[in-house]
Amino acid sequence: MDDRQFRNVMGKFATGVTVVATQVDGKVHGMTANAFMSVSLNPKLIVVSIAEKASMLEKIKQSKSFSVNILAADQQELSMIFAGQLKEHREVQFDWLGGIPVLHGSLAQITCEVSASHVEGDHTLFIGKVKEINIVDSEPLIYFSGKYRKLAEE
């Protein structure tokens, strides 16, 4: 199988859309990611997968903390900003939860300390020990087959 075929198959798994954020030297950094999942309830652990070529990799290694911001249906533009799909500069508002930057208005915010990291293939898996969470009642932004989607009403 070639890389494109593999990517197409993986794209058939509908996911939520997140922005992973951290702070290094007083500056907030973020990237769009859909490779995120919960790992454990006790202790509360999550995992994010960051490409070895992503600048965010070194930022998380330096800060040893990060947030995962689950985007709401009206936050597609934020996903595009942090995925590098919008080239013009846009101001992004961050809030703070437990001293870690979180995206204003996101559906859910999870702040973590890195408890472990594992290099697998061309990615590093960061296991995050959950420190604080925040959730609002809203609809999620969905990504499926290379396109942003919204949940349909039944």
C-alpha positions in Angstrom: 0.0 0.0 0.0 1.2 3.5 -0.6 1.1 6.5 1.8 -1.9 8.2 0.1 -4.0 5.0 0.2 -3.1 4.6 3.9 -4.1 8.3 4.6 -7.4 7.8 2.8 -8.2 4.7 4.8 -7.4 6.5 8.1 -9.5 9.5 6.9 -12.6 7.2 7.0 -12.5 7.3 10.8 -14.6 10.3 11.8 -12.8 12.2 14.6 -13.3 15.3 16.6 -10.9 18.2 16.1 -8.5 19.5 18.7 -5.9 22.1 19.1 -3.0 21.2 21.3 -1.4 24.2 23.0 1.5 24.9 25.3 3.6 27.9 26.5 7.4 28.3 26.1 9.3 31.4 27.1 6.1 33.4 27.6 4.8 32.6 24.1 1.8 30.4 23.4 2.1 27.7 20.6 -0.6 25.5 19.2 -1.3 23.0 16.5 -4.4 21.2 15.2 -4.5 17.5 15.9 -7.1 14.7 15.7 -4.7 12.0 17.0 -6.0 12.3 20.6 -7.7 9.8 22.9 -8.2 9.0 26.6 -6.0 6.3 28.0 -6.9 5.7 31.6 -9.6 6.7 34.1 -7.4 6.0 37.2 -5.1 7.8 37.0 -6.7 10.2 34.5 -4.4 10.0 31.4 -4.8 11.1 27.7 -2.5 10.7 24.7 -1.7 13.0 21.8 0.4 12.1 18.8 2.8 14.7 17.4 4.8 14.3 14.2 8.5 14.3 14.5 8.7 17.2 11.9 6.2 19.3 13.8 7.6 22.3 15.7 5.2 21.6 18.5 7.2 18.5 19.4 10.1 20.5 20.9 7.7 22.9 22.5 6.0 20.2 24.5 9.3 18.6 25.4 10.5 22.0 26.7 7.3 22.9 28.6 6.4 19.4 29.9 2.8 20.5 29.8 0.0 21.0 27.3 -3.7 21.5 26.8 -6.0 19.7 24.5 -8.9 21.9 23.3 -11.8 20.0 21.7 -13.2 22.4 19.1 -16.9 23.4 18.9 -18.8 23.3 15.6 -18.3 27.1 15.1 -14.4 26.9 15.5 -13.4 25.6 12.1 -11.4 28.7 11.4 -9.3 28.0 14.6 -8.6 24.5 13.3 -7.5 26.0 10.0 -5.3 28.6 11.7 -3.4 26.0 13.8 -3.2 23.6 10.9 -1.4 26.3 8.8 -4.2 26.4 6.3 -4.8 30.2 6.7 -1.8 32.2 5.9 -2.9 35.7 7.0 -2.3 36.5 10.7 -5.3 36.2 12.9 -5.3 37.1 16.6 -6.4 34.1 18.7 -7.7 34.5 22.2 -6.4 32.1 24.9 -7.6 31.7 28.4 -5.6 30.0 31.2 -6.6 26.9 33.1 -4.1 25.8 35.8 -1.4 28.0 34.3 -1.7 26.3 30.9 -3.1 28.1 27.8 -6.5 26.9 26.6 -8.5 28.1 23.6 -11.3 30.4 24.4 -14.7 29.0 23.5 -13.7 25.4 22.9 -16.1 22.7 23.7 -13.8 21.1 26.3 -10.4 22.0 27.7 -8.0 19.5 29.2 -4.7 20.6 30.8 -2.0 18.0 31.4 1.5 17.5 32.6 3.6 15.1 30.4 4.0 11.8 32.3 5.7 9.9 29.6 6.6 10.0 25.9 7.1 7.3 23.4 8.6 7.6 19.9 6.7 5.3 17.5 7.4 5.6 13.8 7.5 9.2 12.7 5.5 10.4 15.7 5.9 10.9 19.5 3.1 9.9 21.7 2.8 12.2 24.7 1.0 10.7 27.7 -0.6 13.5 29.7 -1.6 13.3 33.3 -4.8 15.4 33.4 -4.6 18.3 35.9 -7.8 20.3 35.1 -10.8 20.1 32.8 -13.5 22.5 31.6 -16.5 21.7 29.5 -19.4 23.7 27.9 -22.6 22.5 26.3 -22.0 22.8 22.6 -21.8 20.7 19.4 -18.4 19.4 18.3 -16.5 20.1 15.1 -16.0 16.8 13.2 -13.4 15.8 10.6 -14.2 13.0 8.1 -12.7 12.0 4.8 -10.7 15.2 4.5 -13.6 17.6 5.2 -14.9 19.4 8.3 -18.4 18.3 9.3 -21.0 19.0 11.9 -23.3 16.5 13.7 -26.7 16.1 12.0 -29.9 16.4 14.0 -31.8 13.1 14.3 
